[in-house]
Structure formats: structure tokens, C-alpha cells
Amino acid sequence: MKIAMIGQKGIPAQTGGIERHVEELSAELTARGHEVLVFCRSWYVWPIRDHRGARCLKSYGIPTKHLDAITHTFTSILLAVREKVDVFHFHGVGPALLCWLPKLLRPTAKVVVTFHCIDRHHQKWNMFARTMLYLGERVACAIPDATIAVSKTLETYCRLSFGMDAKYIPNGTQVPMTDPDATLLEPFGLTSGQYILMCSRLVRHKGAHVLIKAWKELKRKQPELTRGKKLAIVGGSAFTDPYVEELHRMSTTDLSIVLTGTQTGETLHALFGGAYAVVHPSESEGLPISVLEAMSYGKCVLSSDIPENLELTQDHGLTFKTGKIRELAEKIKELIENPELVARVGAEARTHVAKTYDWKDIAETTEYLYELLWLEPELSTKTT
């Protein structure tokens, strides 16, 4: 089967859960004998031709905050039509705005949309963008031959909001099998086991500013407890430079707060591997891959209590009320004071994600969905 992945920035993933999702899913599908074409934005990772068996094709767009995704999606569709693909697989509700186009240009192909997140909840968008993203949600749930939801929360949202049954296929992770190189922490002034980690794109709804305020409050109240400990925030801008500058202003006078910028590969491996615990204070998610990755390293994760996070951390982590700085500070204090708890929760989390969120199983389920669409052309994911 010839499959086009459309909507992501590109692979290999530099930032973003969708990019990680597409990279891992594409690699597993190619290993199962399919030809996977991943359409990449020219500013993201180019030049690259092939990655882990998938063909990487460059398509063009207008690289601005509001036009980048939709223009890149349009040109990707045209190239995928020329490639005569069998499946157009769209990622995200923004790109899904155009998922009707392949049905006109290549009606024999199947169209699948993965609903990754309710993007209109993200604070960086203005009213017009939020309206378009809501329209994208409606299109994603009405036009494709199948719609995938990456969390049970999103599956329920699709059913209650749009009266259709999305197919629940979650994000995944891989349990690391090699030890990280601790010397890669030295440029950041970090010591293994002596820092709390947050890994995310630096956009306001991810809550890095909340974490910084909570860390400062804990340091003020418990200077002895936090002495020698650091907070490391890993991630970069996503058309959010003013917010990143705000985070730097908040942390510039505090040497215990380290903003590493975007990190990948062995350096990211070392940062996850060396963390004492991981905090994820986001206000909006799909199913956070960064939390899954932290759990795969055997790390205790302290997350905000939004439903998408609770799918992972309610039984295999710790939680705090979203946006509550004082409660977050108290929970971090609890982590530092209870290393046995941190180790136990982390070990249980690692076992859980290895059993439940393996990319091989996720790719097998996705492949089965593709094949079902071809075997049963009358299949509809919508209910009346």
C-alpha cells in the first residue's frame, strides 16, 4: 500500500508530538512492507530524502504562523495525487480542512484523519484561527473514510460533539534500551539525578511559566530542600518568540533554571535519562508523547489534571490542579522529599507504557484500519 502522511512539519522529528507520531508510525509501516511518503516543510529538516525507510518529499508553503500548515497541506496533496497514493493520512485538524480535496482529485484513494488535539484551545491563536480550527474539527469528523482519535478523551469528544465514532488508536513510545551519556549534560550545568525536567514546545498552553513560578516559590519557602537542585526546561519556539523571551526574562536571574532550547537525539536521551522526575503542566493536550517518553525512561511524571494527561498519570503518576502554582510547588516538594515514591512510580510507569503504548502494536492497528477501508468500501465511521 502507498501511504501519504500529510500535515506534519517533517521527519526526523525536531519538535512536536505530531512529528514524533508520524516518524514512528511511518517507520513501523515501512517495516511492514508499505511505501510511506512523508511530506516535509522545507524550513524544518531539509535536505533529507529518506528516513528510517520512509520517503521524504519536500513540499512548499508560506512559512508564517497562520498560513504555514494549510498552504503546505495543499501542495502536499497535489504531490501525493501525482504519486498515485492509496491512502491520504492527514494529521491534525488544521490540515484536515483540506481532506475533501483528495476525494475530488483521486477518488479511488482512501482518506484518514488523525485527530491529535483540540488545537483551538491553544492560546496562541486569534479568533479567526480558532474558528477555522473548529471548522477543521467538523471536517475531520465528517469527510474522511475514517477518523482516528489519539486519546479516549478525544474519542468521546468526537462522539458527543459531532455524532460520530472515531477509532481510538493512541500515541506510542519506545522503551530505551541503552544508557545515556551523562557527559552530554555538562554543557547545561546539569548533574544526573539532580534536576526536574520539562520537555515541550514553548507555547503558553504548555505551562512552562506556571512551572517556573512554582519552582521559584518552592525555592523561596524551602531553600535547604532545593539547594543543589535545578529545573531544566527543554524545548523551543513554535512561532511563539515573545513567549520564549518572557520565559528567559523570568529565569535570567535564577541560575537554578536552565532553558536548553530544542534538543534531539543523544542529547535529549541524556536529558530524559538523567532527570530525577518530569513535570508536565499543560492546559491542553491530545495524548502527550513527552509524558509517554518520560514514563518509558522510568520517570515519575507530575502532570496537570486535564483529562488527556490523566489517561496516563492518574494511575501511573502524580497530578496537580491545572494552573495552580502553589499546589504545583507543594507537589514538587513531595517529589524531592520522597525518592522511594519517585522510583516506584517511575518503574510502574515504565512497565505500563511498554505493555500499552508500543509503536509496533499501534502500527498494526493502523494498518488493519487501512486494509478494512479497502476490503469494505461501504465502511463509514459516522453514525446517524
C-alpha positions as CSV (number, residue, x, y, z in Angstrom):
1,M,0.0,0.0,0.0
2,K,1.2,3.5,-0.8
3,I,0.5,5.9,2.1
4,A,0.9,9.7,2.2
5,M,1.5,11.4,5.6
6,I,0.3,15.0,5.3
7,G,0.1,17.8,7.9
8,Q,3.3,17.2,9.9
9,K,6.3,19.6,9.7
10,G,8.5,16.7,8.7
11,I,10.8,13.9,9.9
12,P,13.1,13.2,11.7
13,A,11.2,14.9,14.5
14,Q,12.9,18.0,15.9
15,T,9.9,19.3,18.0
16,G,6.3,18.4,18.3
17,G,4.2,15.4,19.2
18,I,2.7,15.0,15.7
19,E,6.1,14.9,14.1
20,R,7.2,12.2,16.6
21,H,4.0,10.3,15.9
22,V,4.4,10.4,12.2
23,E,8.1,9.4,12.4
24,E,7.5,6.3,14.5
25,L,4.3,5.2,12.7
26,S,5.9,5.6,9.3
27,A,9.0,3.6,10.3
28,E,6.8,0.8,11.6
29,L,4.5,0.8,8.5
30,T,7.5,0.6,6.1
31,A,8.9,-2.3,8.1
32,R,5.6,-4.0,7.5
33,G,6.1,-3.7,3.7
34,H,4.2,-0.4,2.9
35,E,5.6,2.5,0.9
36,V,5.2,5.6,3.1
37,L,5.7,9.1,1.7
38,V,6.2,11.8,4.4
39,F,5.7,15.4,3.2
40,C,8.1,17.8,4.8
41,R,8.1,21.6,5.2
42,S,11.2,22.9,3.5
43,W,12.3,25.1,6.5
44,Y,12.0,22.2,9.0
45,V,14.5,19.4,8.3
46,W,15.5,19.8,4.7
47,P,17.6,18.5,2.9
48,I,16.7,14.9,3.6
49,R,15.5,12.2,1.2
50,D,14.7,9.1,3.2
51,H,14.4,8.4,6.9
52,R,14.0,5.0,8.5
53,G,12.6,3.6,5.3
54,A,10.1,6.3,4.6
55,R,10.4,8.6,1.6
56,C,10.7,12.3,2.5
57,L,9.3,14.7,-0.1
58,K,9.6,18.4,0.1
59,S,6.5,20.5,-0.5
60,Y,6.2,24.2,-0.2
61,G,4.1,26.6,1.9
62,I,4.0,30.1,3.2
63,P,6.1,29.9,6.5
64,T,4.0,32.2,8.7
65,K,2.1,31.4,11.9
66,H,-1.3,31.2,10.3
67,L,-0.5,30.1,6.7
68,D,2.2,27.5,7.1
69,A,0.2,24.4,7.8
70,I,-2.7,25.0,5.4
71,T,-0.5,26.0,2.4
72,H,1.9,23.2,2.9
73,T,-1.1,20.8,3.1
74,F,-2.4,22.0,-0.2
75,T,0.9,21.5,-2.1
76,S,1.4,18.1,-0.3
77,I,-2.0,16.9,-1.6
78,L,-1.1,17.8,-5.2
79,L,2.2,16.0,-5.0
80,A,0.5,12.9,-3.4
81,V,-2.1,12.8,-6.2
82,R,0.8,12.8,-8.7
83,E,2.4,9.9,-6.7
84,K,-0.9,8.0,-7.0
85,V,-1.1,7.1,-3.4
86,D,-3.6,4.7,-2.0
87,V,-4.2,6.4,1.4
88,F,-4.1,10.1,2.3
89,H,-3.4,10.2,6.0
90,F,-3.9,13.7,7.4
91,H,-2.5,14.7,10.9
92,G,-4.2,17.4,12.8
93,V,-7.5,19.3,12.5
94,G,-5.9,22.2,10.7
95,P,-4.7,20.2,7.7
96,A,-8.0,18.3,7.8
97,L,-9.7,21.4,6.4
98,L,-8.5,20.2,3.0
99,C,-9.1,16.4,3.4
100,W,-12.0,16.7,0.9
101,L,-9.6,17.6,-1.9
102,P,-8.2,14.1,-2.5
103,K,-11.7,12.8,-2.9
104,L,-12.1,15.0,-5.9
105,L,-8.6,14.6,-7.3
106,R,-8.1,10.9,-6.6
107,P,-11.5,9.4,-5.8
108,T,-10.1,5.8,-5.7
109,A,-7.9,6.6,-2.7
110,K,-8.9,6.4,1.0
111,V,-8.8,9.3,3.3
112,V,-7.9,9.1,7.0
113,V,-7.5,11.9,9.6
114,T,-5.9,11.6,12.9
115,F,-7.4,14.0,15.5
116,H,-4.4,14.8,17.6
117,C,-5.6,17.7,19.8
118,I,-8.3,20.3,20.1
119,D,-6.0,23.0,18.7
120,R,-8.4,25.9,19.0
121,H,-7.9,25.8,22.8
122,H,-4.3,26.9,22.4
123,Q,-3.8,30.4,23.5
124,K,-1.6,31.4,20.6
125,W,-4.5,31.5,18.1
126,N,-6.7,34.5,17.4
127,M,-10.5,34.3,16.9
128,F,-10.3,33.7,13.1
129,A,-7.8,30.9,13.5
130,R,-9.9,29.3,16.3
131,T,-12.9,29.4,14.0
132,M,-11.0,27.7,11.2
133,L,-9.7,25.1,13.6
134,Y,-13.2,24.4,14.8
135,L,-14.3,24.0,11.2
136,G,-11.4,21.6,10.8
137,E,-12.7,19.5,13.6
138,R,-16.1,19.2,11.9
139,V,-14.5,18.4,8.6
140,A,-12.2,15.8,10.2
141,C,-15.2,14.1,11.7
142,A,-17.5,14.2,8.6
143,I,-15.4,13.8,5.4
144,P,-12.7,11.1,5.8
145,D,-13.3,7.4,5.3
146,A,-12.0,7.0,8.9
147,T,-11.1,9.3,11.8
148,I,-8.6,8.3,14.4
149,A,-8.5,9.8,17.9
150,V,-5.2,9.5,19.8
151,S,-6.9,9.6,23.3
152,K,-10.1,8.2,24.8
153,T,-10.9,11.8,25.8
154,L,-10.8,12.9,22.1
155,E,-12.8,9.8,21.1
156,T,-15.5,10.9,23.5
157,Y,-15.3,14.5,22.2
158,C,-15.9,13.4,18.6
159,R,-18.9,11.3,19.6
160,L,-20.6,13.9,21.8
161,S,-19.7,16.9,19.6
162,F,-20.1,15.6,16.1
163,G,-22.1,12.4,16.5
164,M,-19.5,10.0,15.0
165,D,-17.4,7.2,16.2
166,A,-13.7,7.9,15.9
167,K,-11.3,4.9,16.1
168,Y,-9.2,5.1,19.2
169,I,-5.5,4.5,18.3
170,P,-3.2,6.2,20.8
171,N,0.2,7.7,20.6
172,G,3.1,5.4,21.5
173,T,6.6,5.3,22.7
174,Q,9.6,3.0,22.7
175,V,11.3,1.9,25.9
176,P,15.0,3.0,25.6
177,M,17.4,0.1,25.8
178,T,20.7,1.9,26.0
179,D,22.2,4.0,28.8
180,P,22.6,7.8,28.1
181,D,25.9,9.6,28.0
182,A,25.8,11.7,31.2
183,T,28.6,13.9,29.9
184,L,26.1,15.4,27.4
185,L,24.5,17.1,30.5
186,E,27.7,19.1,31.2
187,P,27.1,22.0,28.7
188,F,23.9,22.8,30.6
189,G,25.4,22.6,34.0
190,L,23.2,19.7,35.0
191,T,24.0,16.6,37.1
192,S,22.2,13.3,36.7
193,G,19.5,12.9,39.3
194,Q,19.7,16.5,40.5
195,Y,17.1,18.2,38.2
196,I,13.4,18.3,37.5
197,L,12.7,18.2,33.7
198,M,10.0,19.6,31.5
199,C,10.1,18.8,27.8
200,S,7.7,20.6,25.4
201,R,7.3,23.2,22.7
202,L,7.5,26.6,24.4
203,V,3.9,27.7,23.8
204,R,1.8,29.2,26.6
205,H,-0.7,26.4,26.9
206,K,2.1,24.0,27.8
207,G,2.5,25.9,31.1
208,A,6.3,26.5,31.4
209,H,5.6,29.9,33.0
210,V,3.5,28.2,35.7
211,L,6.3,25.7,36.4
212,I,8.9,28.5,36.7
213,K,6.7,30.4,39.2
214,A,6.1,27.2,41.2
215,W,9.8,26.4,41.2
216,K,10.7,29.9,42.4
217,E,8.1,29.7,45.2
218,L,9.4,26.4,46.4
219,K,12.9,27.7,46.4
220,R,11.8,30.7,48.4
221,K,10.0,28.6,51.0
222,Q,12.4,25.6,51.1
223,P,15.9,26.9,50.3
224,E,17.6,23.9,52.0
225,L,15.4,21.3,50.2
226,T,16.1,22.8,46.8
227,R,19.8,23.5,47.3
228,G,21.8,21.8,44.5
229,K,18.7,21.0,42.5
230,K,17.8,22.5,39.2
231,L,14.9,22.9,36.8
232,A,15.6,22.1,33.2
233,I,13.1,23.2,30.5
234,V,13.7,21.6,27.1
235,G,12.1,23.0,24.0
236,G,12.0,25.9,21.6
237,S,9.7,28.3,19.9
238,A,6.7,27.4,17.7
239,F,6.0,30.8,16.2
240,T,6.0,32.0,19.9
241,D,9.1,34.1,20.2
242,P,7.6,36.7,22.5
243,Y,6.6,33.9,25.0
244,V,10.1,32.4,24.8
245,E,11.5,35.8,25.6
246,E,9.1,36.1,28.5
247,L,10.4,32.7,29.9
248,H,14.0,33.9,29.6
249,R,13.2,37.1,31.5
250,M,11.6,35.1,34.2
251,S,14.6,32.8,34.6
252,T,17.5,35.1,33.8
253,T,18.4,35.9,37.4
254,D,18.0,32.3,38.7
255,L,20.9,30.1,37.9
256,S,18.9,27.0,39.0
257,I,16.6,27.4,36.0
258,V,18.1,26.1,32.7
259,L,16.4,26.6,29.3
260,T,18.2,24.3,27.0
261,G,16.4,25.1,23.8
262,T,15.3,22.4,21.3
263,Q,17.3,19.2,21.8
264,T,17.2,15.9,19.9
265,G,19.0,12.6,19.6
266,E,21.6,11.6,22.2
267,T,21.3,14.9,24.0
268,L,17.6,14.5,24.5
269,H,18.2,10.9,25.5
270,A,20.6,12.1,28.2
271,L,18.3,14.8,29.4
272,F,15.4,12.4,29.9
273,G,17.7,9.7,31.3
274,G,19.3,12.0,33.9
275,A,16.1,13.6,35.2
276,Y,15.1,13.0,38.8
277,A,11.4,13.4,37.8
278,V,9.4,15.1,35.0
279,V,6.7,17.8,35.3
280,H,4.1,18.4,32.5
281,P,1.9,21.4,33.5
282,S,-0.1,21.8,30.2
283,E,-3.6,23.2,29.9
284,S,-4.4,21.4,26.6
285,E,-3.2,18.1,25.0
286,G,-4.2,15.2,22.8
287,L,-2.2,12.4,24.4
288,P,1.2,13.9,25.3
289,I,4.1,12.0,23.7
290,S,6.6,13.8,26.0
291,V,4.8,12.2,29.0
292,L,4.9,8.8,27.4
293,E,8.6,9.2,26.7
294,A,9.3,10.2,30.3
295,M,7.4,7.2,31.5
296,S,9.3,4.9,29.1
297,Y,12.5,6.1,30.9
298,G,11.1,5.0,34.2
299,K,10.5,8.6,35.4
300,C,7.8,9.6,37.8
301,V,5.7,12.2,36.0
302,L,3.8,15.0,37.8
303,S,1.2,16.4,35.4
304,S,-1.7,18.8,35.4
305,D,-5.1,17.2,35.9
306,I,-6.6,17.7,32.4
307,P,-8.4,14.5,31.1
308,E,-5.8,13.8,28.4
309,N,-3.0,13.8,30.9
310,L,-5.0,11.8,33.4
311,E,-5.3,8.9,30.9
312,L,-1.6,8.4,31.6
313,T,-0.8,9.8,35.1
314,Q,-4.0,9.1,37.1
315,D,-2.9,5.6,37.9
316,H,0.8,5.8,37.0
317,G,2.0,9.2,38.1
318,L,1.1,12.2,40.2
319,T,-1.1,15.1,39.4
320,F,-1.9,18.7,40.5
321,K,-4.8,21.1,39.7
322,T,-4.1,22.8,36.3
323,G,-2.6,26.3,36.7
324,K,-2.4,26.2,40.5
325,I,1.1,27.4,41.2
326,R,1.1,26.8,45.0
327,E,-0.2,23.3,44.6
328,L,2.4,22.5,42.0
329,A,5.1,23.8,44.3
330,E,3.9,21.5,47.1
331,K,3.8,18.5,44.7
332,I,7.4,19.2,43.6
333,K,8.4,19.4,47.3
334,E,6.7,16.0,47.8
335,L,8.7,14.5,44.9
336,I,12.0,15.8,46.3
337,E,11.3,14.5,49.8
338,N,10.2,11.0,48.7
339,P,12.8,9.4,46.4
340,E,11.4,5.9,47.1
341,L,8.0,7.0,45.8
342,V,9.6,8.6,42.7
343,A,11.5,5.4,41.9
344,R,8.4,3.1,42.5
345,V,6.0,5.2,40.4
346,G,8.6,5.5,37.6
347,A,9.2,1.8,37.5
348,E,5.5,1.1,37.3
349,A,5.0,3.7,34.6
350,R,7.7,2.1,32.5
351,T,6.1,-1.3,32.7
352,H,2.7,0.2,31.9
353,V,3.7,2.1,28.7
354,A,5.8,-0.9,27.5
355,K,2.7,-3.0,27.6
356,T,0.1,-0.5,26.4
357,Y,1.7,2.1,24.1
358,D,4.1,0.2,21.9
359,W,4.5,1.6,18.4
360,K,4.5,-1.8,16.8
361,D,1.0,-2.6,18.1
362,I,-0.2,0.9,17.1
363,A,1.1,0.5,13.6
364,E,-0.5,-2.9,13.3
365,T,-3.9,-1.4,14.4
366,T,-3.5,1.4,11.9
367,E,-2.6,-1.0,9.1
368,Y,-5.7,-3.0,9.9
369,L,-7.8,0.1,9.6
370,Y,-6.3,0.9,6.2
371,E,-7.0,-2.6,5.0
372,L,-10.5,-2.6,6.4
373,L,-11.3,0.5,4.4
374,W,-10.2,-1.2,1.2
375,L,-12.0,-4.5,2.0
376,E,-15.2,-2.8,3.0
377,P,-15.7,0.3,0.8
378,E,-19.1,1.0,2.4
379,L,-17.5,1.4,5.8
380,S,-18.4,4.6,7.5
381,T,-17.2,5.9,10.8
382,K,-20.2,8.2,11.2
383,T,-23.4,7.4,13.0
384,T,-26.8,8.7,12.1
